[in-house]
Amino acid sequence: MGKQRIELGISGMSCASCDQHVAHALKSVAGVQRVDVPGWQSGKATVVAASDVSADELLQAVANAGYSATVRAQTPLQVQDTDIRNGGSASDFDLLVIGGGSGGFAAAITASGLGKRVGMINGGTIGGTCVNIGCVPSKALIRAAEAWHTAGHHPFKGVTTTQTALNWATIRDEKDALVASLRQSKYVDVLAAYPDVTFIKGYATFQADGSVQVGDIRYTADRYIIATGAHPHMLPIPGIEDAEPLNSTTLMDLEELPQSLIILGGRAVALELGQTMARLGVNVLILQRSSRLIPDHEPEIGRAIRDYLEQEGIGIITGVQVERLERDDETRLVHTRVMGQQRAFRADQILMATGREPNTKGLGLEHVGIETDANGFITINEYQQTTNPRIFAVGDVTTNPEFVYVAAAAGSLAAHNALMETQKPLDLSALPKVIFMDPQIAMVGLTEQQARNAGYEIRTSTVGLEYVPRALAARDTRGLIKMVTETGSGRILGVHVLATEGGEVIQTATLAVKFGLTLDNLTETLFPYLTQVEGLKLVALAFNKDVAILSCCAV
């Protein structure tokens, strides 16, 4: 039996769920094979149905749902290449998402909302990096270590500690319980709420004909989104096989904490886990290749955070060239060259916190013309499209910044661009970044050097936390706030925060950078007193005033 495409004009859709109601009504008509209602504001629907389905049946179904419809076009379709699983459909899915993390879920949910046929392939643990081995477990341990460090007690229910009896096994188990709970509520249960998303367990490989193979079955789709994420990068240092260094995942799952730990790296993962382990009683030494910690941040913040970490007893050596690793029974050695001199460092364990590499092995990218950069990350344009125009990619597998909220935003955007043939770019011009240490490091926009390199004439202002009343009241004045602005216009180009709860402060700064606010916009805005975010107003005032002689409420 042949098929036909019927294009309908729909009237009466007035809310975000109306398109789903219309799609459901049309799908209920016997013989309808596919329905596309591209949003409630579109005022239209496209139906693919058997040739014996009458347009009147469709109009009546829409009317029964409380809307009205007219026939705009009705054309026969030629049956294209068939697939044994779907009885003659040209493809199995409108969109096939490869990867079940935040980027993949955002793409699938968006496509489902567009009334599309969606498949999701996932071979590993559902939920991806953030909930399973990244943000959630690390932040849970950071909070536990902070509580242990400052108060001698633990924030998890039922866990009590003293400064002489840390129960690591219980802390680890509670961390795992939190991960399992969030994985269930934010991924497994969410997937169940979208029954029209077909979940396929397994690992995908692109074939030369453009299909995807999972096990013994091949699937086809009109469009694909790759969201397979990344994993910790282990530097190919001589001796790595014997030394067996840890990565961020294996460190958090240790049966017992080591007495001493050497960390290779000096950026977010190294600093977050280094401080956490130190506060849990581990003797920590950080070896950083660069000349300073967090080299992508303002130098003042790098110097300050180094000072704070060293005050907590953490050893830090920068400008380190690692030459080889060695294992001597239960002790690991790191052989290095520091300022031209050979030095060896010993510890029970080594943590390699040296970035991440993409999960592209076995995907068959070469079969479908997808290019990668020198480090293996999938190259994409601003619309999240790969070098194959039918295939998009999002998240940590791409050259995008490695943040879960970037992956989610890109997933939703990519699904819309892929299915609706739009070309909306991903706007990363005001990207907030947070390192969850104590105090937290947060930034948005340009650093001072980046602004100069971009050709701006700039002014900067920096205020220490000792001038922020909230910090004084909390008895914690560690940190600073720095602002970079354009000379003349006063437009805010970048904000850099080192402060307790700096991650909360940076969101206000993000809005300022995103919407081109000026110093006057900030100084003329009311900020609630005894809040950390009031520091933004203080640093803005400091461009022209001495904050040391201001009254309360920054006046």
Secondary structure, 3 states (H helix, E strand, C coil): CCEEEEEEEEECCCCCCHHHHHHHHHHCCCCEEEEECCCCCCCEEEEEEECCCCHHHHHHHHHHCCCEEEEEEEEEECCCCCCCCCCCCCCCEEEEEECCCHHHHHHHHHHHHCCCCEEEEECCCCCHHHHHHCHHHHHHHHHHHHHHHHHCCCCCCCCCCCCCCCCHHHHHHHHHHHHHHHHHHHHHHHHHCCCCEEEEECCEEECCCCCEEECCEEECEEEEEECCCEEECCCCCCCHHHHCCECHHHHHCCCCCCCEEEEECCCHHHHHHHHHHHHCCCEEEEECCCCCCCCCCCHHHHHHHHHHHHHCCCEEECCEEEEEEEEECCEEEEEEEECCEEEEEEECEEEECCCEEECCCCCCHHHHCCCECCCCCECCCCCCECCCCCEEECHHHECCCCCHHHHHHHHHHHHHHHHHCCCCCCCCCCCCEEECCCCEEEEEECCHHHHHHCCCCEEEEEEEHHHCHHHHHCCCCCCEEEEEEECCCCEEEEEEEEECCHHHHHHHHHHHHHCCCEHHHHHCCCCCCCCCCHHHHHHHHCCCCCHHHCCHHHC
